Amino acid sequence: MTEQVLDGRTALVTAASRGIGAAVARRFAAAGAAVAILPAGGPPVAAVPAGQHV
């Protein structure tokens, strides 16, 4: 994905510590979004600036 279609946007991904949630978080970040990751049952563990990988 080379187009930054989510540039300037923020995504909150729940249950993102592994599996599908982690994959979704990586895709949002690759599309240009800043990503906040929320593991199932816990507080946010990271905010990822656009262009960085989870």
C-alpha positions as CSV (number, residue, x, y, z in Angstrom):
1,M,0.0,0.0,0.0
2,T,1.8,3.2,-1.1
3,E,-1.0,5.7,-1.0
4,Q,-1.4,7.4,2.4
5,V,-5.2,7.4,2.4
6,L,-5.4,7.7,6.2
7,D,-2.8,10.5,6.5
8,G,-3.8,12.8,9.4
9,R,-6.3,10.4,10.8
10,T,-6.1,8.5,14.1
11,A,-7.3,4.9,14.6
12,L,-8.0,3.2,17.9
13,V,-7.7,-0.6,17.5
14,T,-9.0,-2.8,20.3
15,A,-7.7,-6.3,21.0
16,A,-4.6,-5.4,19.0
17,S,-1.9,-7.3,20.9
18,R,-1.9,-10.2,18.4
19,G,-3.7,-11.8,15.6
20,I,-6.3,-10.0,13.5
21,G,-6.2,-6.8,15.7
22,A,-2.4,-6.5,15.3
23,A,-2.8,-7.0,11.6
24,V,-5.4,-4.3,11.4
25,A,-3.2,-1.9,13.4
26,R,-0.3,-2.5,11.0
27,R,-2.5,-1.9,8.0
28,F,-3.9,1.4,9.4
29,A,-0.3,2.5,10.2
30,A,0.9,1.6,6.7
31,A,-2.0,3.6,5.3
32,G,-0.8,6.7,7.2
33,A,-2.9,6.7,10.3
34,A,-1.6,7.3,13.8
35,V,-2.6,4.2,15.7
36,A,-3.5,3.8,19.4
37,I,-3.5,0.1,20.4
38,L,-5.7,-1.2,23.1
39,P,-5.2,-4.8,24.2
40,A,-8.2,-6.8,25.2
41,G,-8.9,-6.0,28.9
42,G,-6.2,-3.4,29.4
43,P,-5.1,0.2,29.0
44,P,-3.6,1.5,25.7
45,V,0.0,0.2,25.2
46,A,1.2,2.4,22.3
47,A,0.5,5.3,20.0
48,V,2.2,4.8,16.7
49,P,2.9,7.8,14.5
50,A,1.9,7.5,10.9
51,G,4.5,5.7,8.8
52,Q,5.9,3.6,11.7
53,H,5.2,-0.1,12.1
54,V,3.6,-1.7,15.1
